[in-house]
Amino acid sequence: MQEVKATDEELKRVYEDIPSSYDRANRFISFNQDVRWRADLVKTALKFCPNPLLVLDVASGKGELTYVFRKFSNAYTVMMDYSENMLKGAVIEGDRVQGSFDSLPFRDNSFDMVMSSFALHASDDVELVIREMDRVSRHLIAFIAMGKPDSPWKRAYVGFYLHYLMPYIAMLGGAKPQDYRYIYYIFRRLSTNLYYKTLFSRLLDIKVYREMALNLFYFVVAEKRER
């Protein structure tokens, strides 16, 4: 089954009351596509798990993915992040749990769906995080994260953008350039997308995998593999 796209009308509904504090960093690194991609992720996930009762937003930050998710579903959502300040500044009300994504503070099979957006690349061990997301999910795992293009010329291009251009584009939006340079250093230490795709296919039953924005991001919706 293919990815399900959010319609223009659905996106309009998301944008109509989007909080002013919605994270700008992901706007800049995703070429202003982050909200659309989150909506597409949610719609695709709900195609495979149409009636979830309990959903976990891993490394939720201020809850941007949860905000989008609630535009499409009435499922009970839990936001989990390592940063207490992020959780306190959440853009949406709801249950918030402080914890690390490489050691999720939940029992096995606690959630119908486990999701994450623009966060897994910050981990020192992506495999461990995926195993943890799989462990606490009863059915579905869905995520978007920054990767690294397999093509050398694309790696060079996006590396140049992240290092030399994005911090100053962020400055035009009122942000401090130095606050965005860390993204380039995360990008440098990442493995290539082929490595991650192989890893995900080994651990999960992949239903949708695609790469976006010159292969700088991967989009994954998967079911638990029967054991």
Backbone as JSON, one array per atom type, in Angstrom:
{
  "sequence": "MQEVKATDEELKRVYEDIPSSYDRANRFISFNQDVRWRADLVKTALKFCPNPLLVLDVASGKGELTYVFRKFSNAYTVMMDYSENMLKGAVIEGDRVQGSFDSLPFRDNSFDMVMSSFALHASDDVELVIREMDRVSRHLIAFIAMGKPDSPWKRAYVGFYLHYLMPYIAMLGGAKPQDYRYIYYIFRRLSTNLYYKTLFSRLLDIKVYREMALNLFYFVVAEKRER",
  "N": [[0.85, -1.2, 0.0], [0.46, 2.24, -0.72], [1.81, 5.41, 0.38], [-0.41, 7.73, 1.97], [-1.71, 10.77, 1.04], [-2.24, 13.94, 2.57], [-5.03, 15.99, 1.97], [-5.52, 19.19, 0.32], [-7.53, 20.59, 1.63], [-7.57, 19.38, 4.13], [-5.01, 20.05, 5.02], [-5.31, 22.78, 5.14], [-7.03, 22.96, 7.32], [-5.32, 22.12, 9.32], [-3.4, 24.17, 9.29], [-4.9, 26.4, 9.97], [-5.19, 27.04, 12.72], [-2.63, 26.8, 13.7], [-0.14, 26.79, 16.19], [1.75, 29.69, 17.17], [4.22, 29.14, 18.18], [5.11, 26.9, 16.93], [7.58, 24.65, 15.86], [10.33, 26.17, 14.33], [12.74, 25.26, 13.34], [12.47, 22.78, 12.03], [11.0, 23.62, 9.88], [12.89, 24.98, 8.36], [14.86, 23.03, 7.76], [13.41, 21.21, 6.34], [12.63, 22.4, 4.05], [10.3, 23.85, 4.3], [8.3, 21.96, 4.38], [7.52, 20.42, 6.51], [5.08, 20.31, 8.0], [3.22, 19.35, 6.13], [4.4, 16.84, 5.6], [4.19, 15.63, 8.11], [1.41, 15.46, 8.3], [0.9, 13.74, 6.14], [2.22, 11.47, 7.1], [0.67, 10.83, 9.36], [-1.87, 10.31, 8.15], [-1.21, 8.13, 6.52], [-0.35, 6.26, 8.42], [-2.76, 5.89, 9.81], [-4.21, 4.6, 7.88], [-3.24, 2.03, 7.96], [-3.65, 1.4, 10.57], [-6.47, 1.99, 11.56], [-8.14, 2.63, 13.76], [-6.85, 3.47, 16.29], [-6.44, 3.29, 19.83], [-4.66, 4.18, 21.74], [-1.85, 6.19, 21.5], [1.6, 6.88, 21.05], [3.84, 9.57, 21.03], [7.0, 9.78, 20.25], [9.98, 11.3, 21.42], [8.86, 13.87, 21.35], [9.24, 16.62, 21.45], [7.85, 19.77, 21.41], [5.4, 18.76, 20.87], [4.51, 18.82, 18.21], [3.91, 16.84, 16.27], [1.88, 15.45, 17.59], [-0.02, 17.47, 17.71], [-0.74, 17.69, 14.96], [-1.63, 15.07, 14.57], [-3.97, 14.96, 16.09], [-5.72, 16.35, 14.54], [-6.72, 14.52, 12.85], [-7.54, 12.28, 14.2], [-9.2, 10.94, 17.11], [-7.88, 9.51, 18.98], [-6.3, 8.6, 22.09], [-3.52, 10.35, 23.09], [-0.05, 10.34, 23.98], [2.65, 12.32, 24.88], [6.14, 12.11, 24.77], [9.3, 13.1, 25.86], [12.8, 13.89, 26.19], [13.47, 16.34, 27.2], [12.5, 18.45, 29.74], [11.78, 21.13, 29.54], [10.9, 21.35, 26.9], [8.56, 19.79, 27.0], [7.1, 21.23, 28.87], [6.63, 23.5, 27.39], [4.79, 22.71, 25.49], [2.82, 22.71, 22.5], [0.29, 21.89, 22.61], [-2.27, 20.62, 24.72], [-2.11, 17.8, 26.94], [-1.22, 14.43, 28.03], [2.04, 14.18, 29.27], [5.26, 12.82, 29.3], [8.4, 12.52, 30.72], [11.38, 11.27, 29.4], [13.86, 9.03, 27.97], [14.44, 8.31, 24.51], [15.85, 6.04, 23.88], [15.39, 4.3, 25.85], [12.57, 3.64, 26.55], [10.07, 4.56, 28.86], [7.95, 2.6, 29.28], [5.73, -0.23, 29.34], [6.0, -3.36, 27.51], [4.25, -3.54, 24.4], [2.4, -1.45, 24.86], [1.11, 0.55, 23.39], [-1.09, 1.24, 20.65], [-0.12, 2.48, 18.41], [3.01, 3.86, 17.58], [4.79, 6.77, 17.14], [7.0, 9.17, 15.53], [8.65, 12.26, 14.76], [11.13, 13.98, 12.99], [13.3, 13.51, 14.77], [14.72, 11.09, 15.36], [17.24, 11.04, 14.21], [18.87, 12.32, 15.97], [19.73, 10.52, 17.77], [22.32, 8.48, 19.2], [22.27, 5.86, 18.64], [20.4, 4.59, 16.46], [19.26, 2.12, 15.86], [18.74, 1.01, 18.4], [16.75, 2.77, 19.32], [14.68, 2.28, 17.47], [14.17, -0.39, 18.08], [13.17, -0.06, 20.65], [10.86, 1.49, 20.15], [9.44, -0.38, 18.67], [9.15, -2.34, 20.6], [7.34, -1.23, 22.51], [5.1, -0.89, 21.03], [1.96, -2.17, 19.91], [1.14, -2.62, 17.38], [1.71, -0.68, 15.14], [4.4, 1.28, 13.76], [5.64, 4.44, 13.03], [7.51, 6.95, 11.35], [9.42, 9.94, 10.67], [12.57, 11.08, 9.72], [15.81, 12.71, 9.64], [18.11, 11.75, 7.17], [20.87, 10.56, 5.21], [21.83, 11.21, 1.97], [22.46, 8.61, -0.44], [23.79, 9.2, -2.75], [26.82, 10.74, -3.65], [27.02, 13.38, -4.72], [24.61, 14.53, -4.0], [24.84, 14.4, -1.24], [26.91, 16.21, -0.87], [25.68, 18.56, -1.75], [23.4, 18.93, 0.0], [24.78, 19.0, 2.37], [26.25, 21.35, 2.1], [24.14, 23.16, 2.04], [23.03, 22.81, 4.65], [25.18, 23.56, 6.23], [26.14, 26.1, 5.38], [24.05, 27.69, 4.39], [21.42, 27.28, 5.58], [21.55, 28.16, 8.37], [21.58, 30.95, 8.06], [19.33, 31.47, 6.6], [17.55, 30.83, 8.57], [18.07, 32.93, 10.25], [16.83, 35.02, 8.93], [14.28, 34.48, 9.64], [14.21, 35.34, 12.17], [15.68, 33.88, 13.97], [18.65, 32.72, 15.75], [21.64, 32.21, 14.03], [23.66, 30.47, 15.06], [22.23, 28.7, 16.57], [21.33, 26.8, 14.85], [23.37, 25.49, 13.62], [24.12, 23.07, 14.7], [22.67, 21.11, 13.44], [23.91, 20.49, 11.07], [26.18, 19.14, 12.0], [25.06, 16.89, 13.14], [24.09, 15.73, 10.78], [26.51, 15.11, 9.49], [27.55, 12.93, 10.93], [25.79, 10.89, 10.47], [24.78, 7.68, 9.11], [24.45, 6.41, 5.73], [21.37, 6.47, 3.77], [20.78, 3.96, 2.69], [21.86, 2.2, 4.53], [20.16, 2.66, 6.73], [17.65, 1.97, 5.66], [18.01, -0.76, 5.17], [18.4, -1.59, 7.8], [15.89, -0.94, 8.99], [14.23, -2.63, 7.52], [15.08, -5.07, 8.38], [14.28, -5.11, 11.04], [11.56, -4.46, 11.12], [8.26, -4.82, 9.63], [8.07, -3.42, 6.79], [5.83, -1.14, 5.38], [5.52, 1.27, 4.02], [8.03, 3.1, 2.53], [9.89, 5.9, 1.83], [11.96, 8.46, 0.37], [12.77, 11.93, 0.78], [13.1, 15.39, -0.27], [15.65, 15.72, -1.78], [16.59, 13.33, -0.87], [17.22, 13.74, 1.77], [15.65, 13.17, 3.9], [13.94, 10.39, 5.42], [10.9, 8.51, 5.26], [8.82, 6.49, 7.0], [6.55, 3.87, 7.44], [5.53, 1.19, 9.31], [4.74, -2.2, 10.3], [4.67, -4.23, 13.25], [6.92, -6.93, 13.25], [6.08, -10.31, 12.99], [6.89, -12.55, 15.59]],
  "CA": [[0.0, 0.0, 0.0], [1.26, 3.45, -0.84], [1.58, 6.53, 1.3], [-1.65, 8.48, 1.78], [-1.43, 12.2, 1.1], [-3.24, 14.85, 3.12], [-5.61, 16.86, 0.95], [-5.34, 20.62, 0.57], [-8.53, 21.0, 2.61], [-7.1, 18.9, 5.43], [-3.87, 20.87, 5.4], [-5.85, 24.1, 5.52], [-7.55, 22.82, 8.67], [-4.16, 22.06, 10.21], [-2.74, 25.47, 9.32], [-5.79, 27.48, 10.41], [-4.92, 27.46, 14.1], [-1.31, 26.31, 14.1], [0.43, 27.68, 17.21], [2.86, 30.55, 16.73], [5.47, 28.57, 18.66], [5.42, 25.68, 16.17], [9.03, 24.64, 15.7], [10.83, 26.74, 13.07], [13.92, 24.53, 12.84], [12.05, 21.77, 11.06], [10.58, 24.32, 8.67], [14.06, 25.34, 7.57], [15.59, 21.87, 7.24], [12.52, 20.43, 5.46], [12.21, 23.27, 2.94], [8.94, 24.29, 4.62], [7.38, 20.85, 4.1], [7.38, 19.56, 7.68], [3.68, 20.12, 8.39], [2.63, 18.45, 5.14], [4.93, 15.5, 5.79], [3.57, 15.07, 9.32], [0.02, 15.11, 7.96], [0.97, 12.54, 5.31], [2.6, 10.36, 7.98], [-0.5, 10.49, 10.18], [-2.89, 9.7, 7.31], [-0.73, 6.82, 6.1], [-0.39, 5.39, 9.6], [-4.15, 5.57, 10.12], [-4.67, 3.66, 6.87], [-2.84, 0.69, 8.4], [-4.18, 1.22, 11.93], [-7.51, 3.03, 11.44], [-8.84, 2.97, 14.99], [-5.99, 3.32, 17.47], [-6.96, 3.83, 21.08], [-3.58, 4.81, 22.49], [-0.75, 6.52, 20.58], [2.77, 7.51, 21.67], [4.67, 10.47, 20.23], [8.35, 9.61, 20.79], [10.81, 12.5, 21.22], [7.78, 14.73, 20.86], [9.52, 18.05, 21.49], [6.71, 20.53, 21.9], [4.16, 18.09, 20.51], [4.05, 19.2, 16.88], [3.28, 15.69, 15.62], [0.62, 15.21, 18.29], [-0.93, 18.51, 17.25], [-1.24, 17.29, 13.64], [-2.36, 13.81, 14.7], [-5.32, 15.19, 16.64], [-6.59, 16.87, 13.48], [-7.2, 13.39, 12.06], [-7.96, 11.16, 15.04], [-9.54, 11.22, 18.5], [-7.16, 8.57, 19.84], [-5.62, 9.18, 23.25], [-2.1, 10.49, 22.75], [0.92, 10.62, 25.04], [3.89, 12.92, 24.38], [7.31, 11.75, 25.57], [10.52, 13.76, 25.41], [13.87, 13.94, 27.18], [13.58, 17.7, 27.72], [11.38, 18.94, 30.54], [11.37, 22.43, 29.02], [10.1, 21.11, 25.68], [7.25, 19.3, 27.41], [6.39, 22.34, 29.52], [6.25, 24.46, 26.35], [4.05, 22.0, 24.45], [1.86, 23.52, 21.74], [-1.03, 21.28, 22.77], [-2.46, 20.0, 26.03], [-2.18, 16.34, 26.93], [-0.29, 13.73, 28.91], [3.44, 14.36, 28.91], [6.14, 11.97, 30.08], [9.81, 12.78, 30.46], [12.13, 10.03, 29.29], [14.79, 8.91, 26.86], [13.89, 7.46, 23.47], [16.55, 4.76, 23.77], [14.95, 3.48, 26.97], [11.23, 4.17, 26.74], [9.57, 4.18, 30.19], [6.64, 1.99, 29.13], [5.75, -1.69, 29.23], [5.87, -3.93, 26.17], [2.93, -3.55, 23.76], [1.53, -0.51, 25.57], [0.45, 1.5, 22.49], [-1.5, 0.73, 19.34], [0.7, 3.13, 17.4], [4.14, 4.64, 18.11], [5.19, 7.66, 16.05], [8.04, 10.15, 15.83], [8.96, 13.1, 13.6], [12.29, 14.87, 13.03], [13.98, 13.34, 16.05], [15.54, 9.9, 15.52], [18.62, 11.3, 13.78], [19.64, 12.85, 17.11], [20.17, 9.41, 18.6], [23.62, 7.87, 18.93], [22.03, 4.47, 18.27], [19.07, 4.55, 15.87], [18.73, 0.76, 15.99], [18.2, 0.86, 19.74], [15.5, 3.53, 19.4], [13.67, 1.54, 16.7], [13.81, -1.57, 18.87], [12.34, 0.4, 21.76], [9.56, 1.85, 19.6], [8.81, -1.65, 18.32], [8.81, -3.06, 21.85], [6.18, -0.67, 23.21], [3.97, -0.84, 20.1], [1.21, -3.39, 19.66], [0.82, -2.83, 15.96], [2.29, 0.15, 14.08], [5.48, 2.23, 14.04], [5.71, 5.38, 11.9], [8.43, 8.02, 11.7], [10.18, 10.73, 9.69], [13.82, 11.56, 10.33], [16.85, 13.12, 8.7], [19.07, 10.73, 6.8], [21.99, 11.06, 4.41], [21.69, 10.64, 0.63], [23.47, 7.66, -0.9], [24.53, 9.85, -3.83], [27.84, 11.67, -3.14], [26.79, 14.77, -5.08], [23.51, 15.01, -3.18], [25.4, 14.61, 0.11], [27.67, 17.47, -0.91], [24.74, 19.67, -1.91], [22.63, 19.18, 1.22], [25.74, 19.38, 3.4], [26.53, 22.77, 1.89], [22.93, 23.9, 2.47], [22.89, 22.77, 6.11], [26.31, 24.2, 6.89], [26.39, 27.49, 5.02], [22.86, 28.47, 4.02], [20.27, 27.18, 6.47], [21.62, 29.02, 9.56], [21.3, 32.36, 7.72], [17.9, 31.51, 6.29], [16.89, 30.87, 9.88], [18.24, 34.28, 10.77], [15.79, 35.85, 8.31], [13.06, 34.2, 10.37], [14.32, 35.86, 13.53], [16.42, 32.96, 14.82], [20.09, 32.91, 15.81], [22.3, 31.21, 13.17], [24.42, 29.48, 15.82], [21.32, 27.7, 17.13], [20.97, 25.84, 13.81], [24.56, 24.84, 13.07], [24.25, 21.71, 15.22], [22.01, 20.17, 12.53], [24.93, 20.04, 10.12], [27.07, 18.18, 12.66], [24.3, 15.64, 13.21], [24.09, 15.19, 9.43], [27.84, 14.57, 9.17], [27.82, 11.65, 11.59], [24.79, 9.89, 10.09], [25.05, 6.71, 8.05], [23.66, 6.69, 4.52], [20.0, 5.97, 3.82], [20.76, 2.53, 2.41], [22.1, 1.52, 5.81], [18.96, 2.75, 7.56], [16.58, 1.19, 5.03], [18.32, -2.16, 5.45], [18.16, -1.78, 9.23], [14.44, -0.93, 9.25], [13.64, -3.83, 6.9], [15.45, -6.22, 9.22], [13.6, -5.07, 12.34], [10.14, -4.19, 11.0], [7.58, -5.18, 8.39], [7.91, -2.11, 6.16], [4.7, -0.96, 4.5], [5.82, 2.43, 3.18], [9.34, 3.74, 2.72], [10.26, 6.81, 0.75], [12.91, 9.51, 0.73], [12.24, 13.22, 0.37], [13.99, 16.55, -0.23], [16.97, 15.28, -2.23], [16.94, 12.16, -0.04], [17.71, 14.18, 3.08], [14.77, 12.6, 4.93], [13.21, 9.16, 5.11], [9.52, 8.45, 5.72], [8.63, 5.06, 7.19], [5.4, 3.32, 8.16], [5.81, -0.24, 9.39], [4.05, -2.99, 11.31], [5.54, -5.14, 14.02], [7.2, -8.2, 12.6], [5.68, -11.44, 13.82], [8.02, -13.25, 16.18]],
  "C": [[0.88, 1.25, 0.0], [0.93, 4.46, 0.25], [0.29, 7.25, 0.95], [-1.36, 9.96, 1.99], [-2.58, 12.95, 1.77], [-3.74, 15.76, 2.01], [-5.34, 18.33, 1.29], [-6.32, 21.12, 1.63], [-8.12, 20.56, 4.02], [-5.91, 19.73, 5.92], [-4.32, 22.27, 5.82], [-6.36, 24.06, 6.95], [-6.41, 22.77, 9.69], [-3.55, 23.44, 10.4], [-3.59, 26.57, 9.97], [-5.49, 27.97, 11.83], [-3.6, 26.92, 14.62], [-0.68, 27.28, 15.09], [1.61, 28.49, 16.68], [4.21, 29.98, 17.15], [5.85, 27.27, 17.96], [6.87, 25.75, 15.7], [9.51, 25.13, 14.32], [11.97, 25.94, 12.48], [13.53, 23.52, 11.77], [11.52, 22.39, 9.78], [11.79, 24.55, 7.76], [14.76, 24.12, 6.99], [14.73, 21.03, 6.3], [12.04, 21.23, 4.27], [10.72, 23.62, 3.06], [7.89, 23.21, 4.32], [7.02, 20.04, 5.34], [5.93, 19.3, 8.07], [2.99, 19.16, 7.43], [3.11, 17.02, 5.35], [4.35, 14.85, 7.04], [2.14, 14.64, 9.03], [-0.02, 13.85, 7.11], [1.31, 11.31, 6.15], [1.4, 9.88, 8.79], [-1.55, 9.77, 9.33], [-2.48, 8.3, 6.85], [-0.79, 5.84, 7.26], [-1.82, 4.97, 9.92], [-4.77, 4.65, 9.07], [-4.37, 2.22, 7.3], [-3.37, 0.37, 9.8], [-5.29, 2.25, 12.12], [-8.18, 3.46, 12.73], [-7.97, 2.78, 16.23], [-6.65, 3.92, 18.71], [-5.91, 4.63, 21.83], [-2.36, 4.97, 21.58], [0.36, 7.24, 21.34], [3.52, 8.34, 20.65], [6.06, 10.5, 20.86], [9.23, 10.8, 20.42], [9.93, 13.61, 20.65], [8.16, 16.2, 20.76], [8.34, 18.77, 22.11], [5.36, 19.95, 21.45], [3.64, 18.43, 19.14], [3.36, 18.05, 16.14], [1.94, 15.37, 16.27], [-0.43, 16.22, 17.87], [-1.56, 18.12, 15.91], [-2.1, 16.03, 13.76], [-3.79, 14.05, 15.17], [-6.26, 15.86, 15.64], [-7.24, 15.75, 12.68], [-7.79, 12.27, 12.9], [-8.27, 11.63, 16.46], [-8.86, 10.26, 19.47], [-6.49, 9.3, 21.0], [-4.12, 9.2, 22.98], [-1.27, 10.84, 23.97], [2.18, 11.19, 24.39], [5.03, 12.54, 25.32], [8.55, 12.43, 25.0], [11.53, 13.79, 26.56], [13.92, 15.29, 27.9], [12.33, 18.12, 28.48], [10.87, 20.27, 29.99], [10.53, 22.3, 27.75], [8.68, 20.7, 26.06], [6.43, 20.41, 28.07], [5.89, 23.35, 28.5], [5.44, 23.85, 25.24], [2.99, 22.89, 23.8], [0.44, 23.0, 21.9], [-1.1, 20.62, 24.13], [-2.51, 18.48, 25.89], [-1.17, 15.74, 27.89], [1.12, 13.86, 28.38], [4.32, 13.57, 29.86], [7.58, 12.3, 29.72], [10.57, 11.46, 30.43], [13.0, 10.02, 28.05], [14.23, 7.97, 25.8], [14.68, 6.18, 23.25], [16.3, 3.87, 24.98], [13.55, 3.96, 27.36], [10.62, 3.65, 28.05], [8.15, 3.61, 30.14], [6.8, 0.48, 28.99], [5.64, -2.12, 27.76], [4.42, -3.82, 25.7], [1.93, -2.61, 24.44], [0.66, 0.33, 24.65], [0.04, 0.82, 21.18], [-0.57, 1.26, 18.24], [1.79, 3.95, 18.1], [4.71, 5.45, 16.95], [6.32, 8.59, 16.5], [8.29, 10.99, 14.57], [10.15, 14.0, 13.9], [13.07, 14.75, 14.34], [14.99, 12.19, 16.06], [16.99, 10.11, 15.12], [19.49, 11.84, 14.91], [20.19, 11.74, 18.0], [21.57, 8.94, 18.21], [23.47, 6.42, 18.46], [20.6, 4.33, 17.75], [18.46, 3.16, 16.0], [18.09, 0.54, 17.36], [16.86, 1.57, 19.89], [14.38, 2.79, 18.66], [13.23, 0.3, 17.47], [12.91, -1.19, 20.04], [10.94, 0.79, 21.28], [8.76, 0.59, 19.24], [8.34, -2.38, 19.58], [7.52, -2.55, 22.47], [4.95, -0.56, 22.31], [3.29, -2.19, 19.98], [1.08, -3.68, 18.17], [1.7, -2.02, 15.01], [3.39, 1.07, 14.61], [5.6, 3.13, 12.81], [6.62, 6.54, 12.27], [9.01, 8.7, 10.46], [11.45, 11.18, 10.4], [14.8, 11.96, 9.23], [17.8, 11.95, 8.45], [20.24, 11.36, 6.06], [21.9, 10.4, 3.03], [22.8, 9.65, 0.3], [24.35, 8.27, -1.98], [25.55, 10.85, -3.27], [27.55, 13.12, -3.49], [25.62, 15.35, -4.3], [23.98, 15.26, -1.74], [26.15, 15.93, 0.17], [26.73, 18.67, -0.96], [24.01, 19.96, -0.61], [23.55, 19.53, 2.38], [26.08, 20.85, 3.32], [25.34, 23.61, 2.38], [22.84, 23.96, 3.99], [23.98, 23.57, 6.81], [26.35, 25.71, 6.64], [25.14, 28.33, 4.76], [21.77, 28.46, 5.07], [20.38, 28.07, 7.71], [21.25, 30.47, 9.26], [19.88, 32.53, 7.2], [17.1, 31.57, 7.57], [16.96, 32.26, 10.49], [17.18, 35.22, 10.19], [14.44, 35.64, 9.0], [13.13, 34.63, 11.82], [15.08, 34.96, 14.48], [17.92, 33.3, 14.8], [20.77, 31.83, 14.98], [23.0, 30.1, 13.95], [23.53, 28.39, 16.4], [20.98, 26.61, 16.13], [22.17, 25.08, 13.25], [24.71, 23.4, 13.55], [23.64, 20.69, 14.26], [23.01, 19.63, 11.51], [25.83, 18.98, 10.74], [26.37, 16.85, 12.91], [24.32, 14.96, 11.84], [25.42, 14.51, 9.11], [28.06, 13.18, 9.76], [26.82, 10.55, 11.24], [25.35, 8.88, 9.09], [24.19, 7.06, 6.84], [22.29, 6.03, 4.63], [19.91, 4.46, 3.54], [20.97, 1.72, 3.68], [20.82, 1.51, 6.64], [17.82, 1.92, 6.96], [16.78, -0.3, 5.29], [18.03, -2.5, 6.91], [16.66, -1.89, 9.52], [13.79, -2.2, 8.69], [13.95, -5.08, 7.71], [14.62, -6.28, 10.5], [12.08, -5.03, 12.22], [9.58, -4.73, 9.69], [7.22, -3.87, 7.69], [6.72, -2.11, 5.2], [4.91, 0.2, 3.53], [7.21, 2.93, 3.54], [9.56, 4.67, 1.54], [11.24, 7.84, 1.29], [12.47, 10.82, 0.1], [13.33, 14.27, 0.42], [15.43, 16.16, -0.54], [17.51, 14.18, -1.35], [17.53, 12.54, 1.32], [16.88, 13.59, 4.21], [14.22, 11.27, 4.46], [11.89, 9.15, 5.87], [9.16, 6.97, 5.8], [7.34, 4.79, 7.95], [5.56, 1.81, 8.12], [4.95, -0.9, 10.46], [5.08, -3.82, 12.07], [5.72, -6.42, 13.23], [6.79, -9.34, 13.54], [6.9, -12.21, 14.3], [7.59, -14.59, 16.74]]
}
